[in-house]
Amino acid sequence: MLVYARAMDTDALRAFVDRHPRLFVLTGAGCSTDSGIPDYRDADGGWKRTQPVTYQAFVGDAAVRRRYWARSLVGWSLLGRARPNATHLALARLEQAGRIGQLVTQNVDGLHQAAGSRRVIDLHGRIDQVLCTACGRRTSRGDLQAELLRRNPDWAPRAAGVAPDGDADLEAADFPDFDVAPCADCGGMLKPDVVFFGENVPPSRVTAAMDALAAASAMLVVGSSLMVYSGYRFALTAVRLGKPIAAVNLGRTRADPLLQLKVRRPCGEVLAALTSPR
């Protein structure tokens, strides 16, 4: 039976963690909102904004790529300054205490590693890396930013609303003249080293995560609605393996019927209390 913890009561979650000493933790966008990175979904799991660009649109349409990289040029300055918040730091402390066997994140911001977590699988990749789709070369997003600014100096001072994952709200902007940088080695098409909507998660990441889940005592979901199947499948697998699931999330999750415990409070508030001295 699903138990909802009271507003400020972390005792139920603490008891869950104490009963299950080796956690498989799955995190989502709710972990990073306190770092100034917006999330995609509302409390009911619906889209707050237009859905992100798909892989098929990005690789198939030069106009889509110009729009993507123009918005990214403006948005990167905000994302690049983001720092870990209380949620990331608390999860790093739990790992250091030996309570987390594996952390799998659907986020692409690298903030778990910046906070000190080491057992991290970046399920959807990392936005701070850029991949050439032709030769496979990986480079730093920071280096690409410098090149984009060199090619498009008039875009540097533009102001825009911050959007998820380094995007920026520039709906009224004119993109046709934006100069997209190619791969410096082969001239191929560059894309952020992340899994776009419509693109498959690399099987090696899924296999590593599933192996860690099989070895875990329980699953803890932090800041994810699990509306995307790439994360939801781990909840389905946990149930099949007989692993109990707890979640800390403000809104509805796709896995609510599968949960043993749910805490409807901000992630940072709950995790900081969980890891504070008793």
FIBA-297564 format. One line per field, with one value per residue (C-alpha): residue in one letter; z, x, y. Coordinates in Angstrom, 1 decimal, decimal comma, always signed. Layout:
N
aa: a;...
zz: Z;...
xx: X;...
yy: Y;...
! end
This chain:
278
aa: m;l;v;y;a;r;a;m;d;t;d;a;l;r;a;f;v;d;r;h;p;r;l;f;v;l;t;g;a;g;c;s;t;d;s;g;i;p;d;y;r;d;a;d;g;g;w;k;r;t;q;p;v;t;y;q;a;f;v;g;d;a;a;v;r;r;r;y;w;a;r;s;l;v;g;w;s;l;l;g;r;a;r;p;n;a;t;h;l;a;l;a;r;l;e;q;a;g;r;i;g;q;l;v;t;q;n;v;d;g;l;h;q;a;a;g;s;r;r;v;i;d;l;h;g;r;i;d;q;v;l;c;t;a;c;g;r;r;t;s;r;g;d;l;q;a;e;l;l;r;r;n;p;d;w;a;p;r;a;a;g;v;a;p;d;g;d;a;d;l;e;a;a;d;f;p;d;f;d;v;a;p;c;a;d;c;g;g;m;l;k;p;d;v;v;f;f;g;e;n;v;p;p;s;r;v;t;a;a;m;d;a;l;a;a;a;s;a;m;l;v;v;g;s;s;l;m;v;y;s;g;y;r;f;a;l;t;a;v;r;l;g;k;p;i;a;a;v;n;l;g;r;t;r;a;d;p;l;l;q;l;k;v;r;r;p;c;g;e;v;l;a;a;l;t;s;p;r
zz: +0,0;-1,0;+2,0;+1,6;+4,2;+6,0;+4,8;+6,8;+8,1;+6,7;+9,3;+6,9;+4,2;+6,7;+7,8;+4,2;+3,6;+6,9;+5,9;+2,4;+2,8;-0,9;-3,0;-6,7;-7,1;-10,2;-10,5;-12,8;-13,5;-10,1;-8,7;-10,6;-10,4;-7,3;-9,4;-11,7;-14,4;-15,2;-15,6;-18,4;-16,7;-14,3;-11,2;-13,2;-15,5;-18,5;-20,6;-19,4;-22,8;-26,4;-26,4;-27,0;-30,5;-31,7;-33,0;-36,4;-36,8;-35,6;-38,1;-40,9;-41,1;-41,2;-40,1;-36,9;-36,2;-36,7;-34,3;-31,7;-31,7;-31,6;-28,6;-27,0;-27,5;-25,4;-22,9;-22,3;-20,4;-17,8;-17,7;-17,6;-14,4;-12,6;-9,4;-7,3;-4,8;-1,6;-3,4;-5,3;-2,1;+0,0;-2,6;-2,7;+1,1;+0,9;-1,6;+0,6;+3,5;+1,5;+1,1;-2,7;-4,9;-8,2;-9,1;-12,6;-13,7;-16,5;-16,3;-18,6;-16,5;-14,7;-11,3;-9,5;-10,4;-9,5;-6,1;-5,5;-6,6;-8,3;-9,1;-11,7;-15,0;-17,2;-18,9;-21,4;-21,9;-21,0;-22,4;-21,7;-24,4;-28,2;-30,6;-34,3;-36,0;-38,8;-37,2;-33,6;-32,1;-28,8;-27,7;-25,0;-25,2;-23,8;-26,8;-29,2;-27,4;-28,2;-31,8;-32,1;-30,5;-33,0;-35,9;-34,5;-32,4;-32,6;-30,5;-27,5;-25,8;-26,4;-23,4;-23,1;-20,7;-19,4;-20,6;-19,7;-20,5;-21,7;-24,1;-24,2;-25,1;-28,3;-30,2;-31,9;-33,1;-36,7;-37,2;-41,0;-40,8;-37,7;-38,6;-37,2;-36,6;-38,2;-36,8;-36,8;-37,8;-40,6;-41,2;-40,1;-38,3;-34,5;-31,9;-28,2;-26,7;-25,3;-26,1;-28,0;-27,9;-30,6;-30,1;-28,2;-25,0;-25,7;-24,7;-22,6;-20,2;-19,9;-19,2;-16,6;-14,9;-14,9;-13,4;-10,6;-10,0;-9,7;-7,1;-5,1;-2,0;-3,2;-5,6;-4,7;-7,3;-6,7;-8,7;-11,6;-12,9;-14,8;-17,7;-20,2;-20,7;-20,5;-16,7;-16,1;-17,2;-14,2;-11,9;-13,9;-13,5;-9,8;-9,3;-11,4;-9,2;-6,0;-5,1;-3,1;-4,6;-2,7;-4,4;-3,5;-6,0;-5,8;-8,4;-9,9;-11,3;-13,8;-11,3;-8,4;-8,4;-8,0;-5,1;-1,5;-0,2;-1,6;-0,1;-1,8;-0,8;-2,6;-3,1;-1,5;+1,7;+2,1;+1,2;+3,3;+6,3;+5,6;+5,6;+8,5;+12,0;+14,0
xx: +0,0;+1,3;+2,1;+2,3;+4,6;+3,3;+4,4;+7,6;+8,0;+11,0;+10,8;+9,1;+11,7;+14,6;+13,1;+12,9;+16,5;+17,6;+15,7;+17,4;+21,1;+22,0;+19,9;+19,4;+18,6;+17,0;+16,9;+15,2;+14,8;+13,3;+16,8;+18,2;+15,4;+17,0;+20,2;+18,2;+17,6;+13,9;+12,1;+9,8;+6,6;+4,0;+2,6;+0,3;+3,2;+2,1;+4,4;+5,0;+6,2;+6,7;+8,2;+12,0;+13,4;+13,4;+16,5;+14,9;+14,2;+17,7;+19,6;+17,1;+16,6;+19,3;+16,9;+16,1;+19,9;+20,3;+17,5;+18,8;+22,4;+21,3;+19,1;+21,9;+24,5;+22,4;+21,2;+24,7;+25,9;+23,2;+23,6;+27,4;+27,2;+24,8;+26,1;+25,0;+22,2;+21,1;+19,7;+22,9;+25,0;+22,8;+22,9;+26,7;+26,7;+24,5;+26,9;+29,9;+28,1;+27,8;+24,1;+23,9;+25,0;+24,2;+22,8;+21,2;+20,2;+18,0;+19,6;+22,3;+23,8;+26,6;+25,7;+25,7;+29,4;+30,1;+28,6;+30,9;+28,9;+31,0;+28,7;+26,7;+25,3;+24,3;+21,4;+20,7;+24,3;+26,0;+25,2;+28,8;+30,1;+29,5;+29,6;+30,4;+27,8;+30,3;+33,6;+32,5;+34,9;+33,8;+34,7;+33,9;+30,7;+32,7;+35,1;+32,1;+30,6;+33,7;+33,5;+29,8;+30,4;+33,3;+31,0;+28,0;+29,3;+25,9;+24,3;+26,5;+24,5;+21,0;+18,9;+16,3;+14,3;+16,1;+14,7;+15,5;+18,9;+20,7;+17,9;+16,7;+13,4;+14,0;+10,8;+10,9;+14,5;+15,5;+17,6;+18,4;+21,7;+23,0;+26,3;+26,5;+30,0;+30,9;+33,3;+36,8;+38,3;+36,0;+33,5;+30,7;+27,5;+27,8;+25,1;+25,1;+26,2;+22,7;+19,9;+17,2;+13,6;+13,1;+16,7;+17,5;+19,5;+22,8;+22,2;+25,4;+24,0;+20,7;+22,5;+24,8;+21,8;+19,7;+22,6;+22,9;+19,2;+19,3;+22,0;+20,2;+18,0;+15,4;+14,8;+14,6;+13,2;+14,2;+12,7;+11,3;+7,8;+9,0;+6,7;+9,5;+9,8;+13,6;+13,2;+9,9;+11,2;+13,4;+10,4;+8,7;+11,8;+12,1;+8,6;+9,3;+12,4;+10,5;+12,4;+10,4;+10,2;+10,1;+9,8;+10,4;+8,6;+6,2;+3,8;+2,3;+4,6;+3,8;+4,9;+2,6;+0,7;+4,0;+5,3;+5,6;+6,2;+5,9;+7,1;+5,5;+8,0;+10,8;+13,8;+16,4;+14,3;+13,7;+17,1;+18,9;+16,8;+17,4;+21,1;+21,4;+22,5;+19,7
yy: +0,0;+3,4;+5,7;+9,5;+11,1;+14,2;+17,6;+17,9;+14,4;+12,6;+9,8;+7,4;+8,0;+7,7;+4,4;+3,2;+4,1;+2,4;-0,8;-0,8;-0,1;-0,4;+2,0;+2,4;+6,1;+7,5;+11,3;+13,8;+17,5;+18,2;+17,8;+20,7;+23,3;+24,8;+25,3;+27,6;+25,0;+24,8;+21,5;+20,4;+19,2;+20,5;+18,8;+16,6;+15,4;+17,5;+19,6;+23,2;+24,3;+23,1;+19,7;+19,6;+19,1;+15,6;+13,7;+13,3;+17,0;+18,0;+15,8;+16,2;+20,0;+22,6;+25,3;+23,3;+23,0;+26,8;+27,4;+24,9;+26,2;+29,9;+29,3;+27,2;+29,9;+32,2;+29,6;+28,0;+31,1;+30,4;+26,6;+26,8;+28,7;+26,3;+24,8;+21,8;+22,4;+20,8;+17,7;+17,0;+17,5;+15,3;+12,4;+12,7;+12,4;+9,3;+7,7;+8,6;+6,9;+3,7;+3,9;+4,3;+1,5;+3,4;+6,7;+7,0;+10,4;+11,5;+15,0;+16,1;+18,9;+17,0;+18,5;+15,2;+14,7;+18,4;+17,7;+14,7;+11,7;+9,1;+6,2;+8,0;+6,8;+9,8;+8,0;+10,8;+11,9;+15,2;+18,6;+19,9;+17,6;+17,8;+14,9;+14,9;+12,6;+11,9;+11,0;+10,5;+13,1;+14,5;+18,0;+20,5;+22,5;+25,4;+25,2;+25,2;+28,2;+30,2;+29,2;+30,0;+33,4;+34,0;+33,2;+35,0;+38,0;+39,9;+37,1;+37,5;+40,4;+38,9;+38,4;+35,6;+33,6;+30,5;+27,2;+23,5;+22,0;+25,1;+26,2;+29,8;+31,4;+33,3;+32,7;+36,1;+35,8;+35,5;+32,4;+32,0;+33,9;+32,1;+30,4;+26,9;+25,5;+22,2;+19,6;+21,1;+17,7;+16,4;+19,2;+16,9;+17,8;+18,5;+17,7;+17,9;+14,6;+14,0;+11,6;+13,6;+12,7;+10,1;+8,8;+5,6;+5,5;+3,6;-0,1;-0,2;+2,5;+0,6;-2,7;-1,2;+0,5;-2,7;-4,7;-2,1;-2,3;-6,1;-5,8;-3,1;-3,4;-0,8;+2,0;+5,7;+8,2;+11,8;+14,7;+12,7;+12,3;+9,2;+10,2;+9,2;+5,5;+5,6;+6,2;+4,5;+1,1;+1,0;+1,2;-1,6;-3,7;-3,0;-4,3;-7,4;-8,0;-7,5;-4,3;-1,7;+1,9;+5,2;+8,6;+12,2;+14,4;+17,3;+16,1;+13,0;+10,3;+7,7;+5,1;+6,2;+2,9;+1,1;+3,1;+1,9;+5,5;+9,0;+12,3;+15,3;+17,9;+19,8;+17,4;+19,6;+20,1;+16,4;+15,1;+17,7;+16,7;+13,0;+13,4;+15,8;+14,4;+13,0
! end
